[in-house]
Amino acid sequence: MNKMHMEYFEKEDILYLVISDEPEAGSVELSPNITAELNEKGELIGIEILKASSYVRDSIMEASQAKMLKLTQAQSA
């Protein structure tokens, strides 16, 4: 079994999550900047995130704000 790892291509701002080193046989666009890469059996072998720095920043900010909102609401109750 292959070891899962991440690769970041700074110049292109692409984050690639490698699940398996198997050859890619196809892909599925999950959202505008996220693509799932599949092997011949249709199994997930990687995830490519375009505009990765913005995606990670926005995801963390969104999760943090939701958590803070829940804490604020719990303290008000």
KOLVO-534140 format. One record per residue (C-alpha): residue number from 1; residue in one letter; x, y, z. Coordinates in pm, whole numbers, plus 50000, padded with zeros to 5 digits. Layout:
<recs>
{rec NUM; "A"; {X; Y; Z}}
...
</recs>
This chain:
<recs>
{rec 1; "M"; {50000; 50000; 50000}}
{rec 2; "N"; {50125; 50348; 49917}}
{rec 3; "K"; {50182; 50609; 50183}}
{rec 4; "M"; {49942; 50903; 50170}}
{rec 5; "H"; {50107; 51246; 50141}}
{rec 6; "M"; {50056; 51602; 50019}}
{rec 7; "E"; {50237; 51799; 49753}}
{rec 8; "Y"; {50211; 52177; 49717}}
{rec 9; "F"; {50310; 52356; 49400}}
{rec 10; "E"; {50361; 52712; 49515}}
{rec 11; "K"; {50398; 52878; 49175}}
{rec 12; "E"; {50067; 52732; 49053}}
{rec 13; "D"; {49903; 52741; 49402}}
{rec 14; "I"; {49792; 52378; 49370}}
{rec 15; "L"; {49763; 52136; 49661}}
{rec 16; "Y"; {49763; 51770; 49569}}
{rec 17; "L"; {49663; 51503; 49820}}
{rec 18; "V"; {49815; 51175; 49708}}
{rec 19; "I"; {49626; 50871; 49832}}
{rec 20; "S"; {49784; 50619; 49596}}
{rec 21; "D"; {50062; 50628; 49338}}
{rec 22; "E"; {49848; 50430; 49092}}
{rec 23; "P"; {49804; 50576; 48744}}
{rec 24; "E"; {49511; 50811; 48694}}
{rec 25; "A"; {49241; 50672; 48467}}
{rec 26; "G"; {48983; 50945; 48514}}
{rec 27; "S"; {48869; 51236; 48725}}
{rec 28; "V"; {48555; 51394; 48867}}
{rec 29; "E"; {48514; 51764; 48935}}
{rec 30; "L"; {48373; 51790; 49288}}
{rec 31; "S"; {48349; 52170; 49284}}
{rec 32; "P"; {48495; 52444; 49063}}
{rec 33; "N"; {48849; 52413; 49207}}
{rec 34; "I"; {48850; 52059; 49347}}
{rec 35; "T"; {48902; 51747; 49138}}
{rec 36; "A"; {48899; 51385; 49253}}
{rec 37; "E"; {49135; 51162; 49056}}
{rec 38; "L"; {49042; 50797; 49007}}
{rec 39; "N"; {49219; 50473; 48913}}
{rec 40; "E"; {49092; 50215; 48658}}
{rec 41; "K"; {48853; 50069; 48919}}
{rec 42; "G"; {48700; 50411; 48992}}
{rec 43; "E"; {48869; 50431; 49332}}
{rec 44; "L"; {48996; 50761; 49468}}
{rec 45; "I"; {49373; 50799; 49426}}
{rec 46; "G"; {49415; 51174; 49471}}
{rec 47; "I"; {49253; 51512; 49522}}
{rec 48; "E"; {49369; 51826; 49343}}
{rec 49; "I"; {49283; 52168; 49489}}
{rec 50; "L"; {49336; 52470; 49264}}
{rec 51; "K"; {49379; 52814; 49424}}
{rec 52; "A"; {49476; 52616; 49733}}
{rec 53; "S"; {49590; 52904; 49954}}
{rec 54; "S"; {49254; 53080; 49918}}
{rec 55; "Y"; {49061; 52756; 49962}}
{rec 56; "V"; {49243; 52659; 50282}}
{rec 57; "R"; {49225; 53013; 50423}}
{rec 58; "D"; {48854; 53046; 50348}}
{rec 59; "S"; {48775; 52699; 50484}}
{rec 60; "I"; {48958; 52768; 50809}}
{rec 61; "M"; {48796; 53110; 50846}}
{rec 62; "E"; {48450; 52966; 50783}}
{rec 63; "A"; {48500; 52685; 51035}}
{rec 64; "S"; {48646; 52924; 51292}}
{rec 65; "Q"; {48362; 53172; 51255}}
{rec 66; "A"; {48101; 52896; 51288}}
{rec 67; "K"; {48273; 52767; 51604}}
{rec 68; "M"; {48296; 53118; 51752}}
{rec 69; "L"; {47929; 53182; 51672}}
{rec 70; "K"; {47828; 52862; 51852}}
{rec 71; "L"; {48040; 52957; 52154}}
{rec 72; "T"; {47889; 53307; 52161}}
{rec 73; "Q"; {47536; 53166; 52136}}
{rec 74; "A"; {47607; 52913; 52414}}
{rec 75; "Q"; {47739; 53187; 52643}}
{rec 76; "S"; {47429; 53401; 52576}}
{rec 77; "A"; {47191; 53119; 52664}}
</recs>
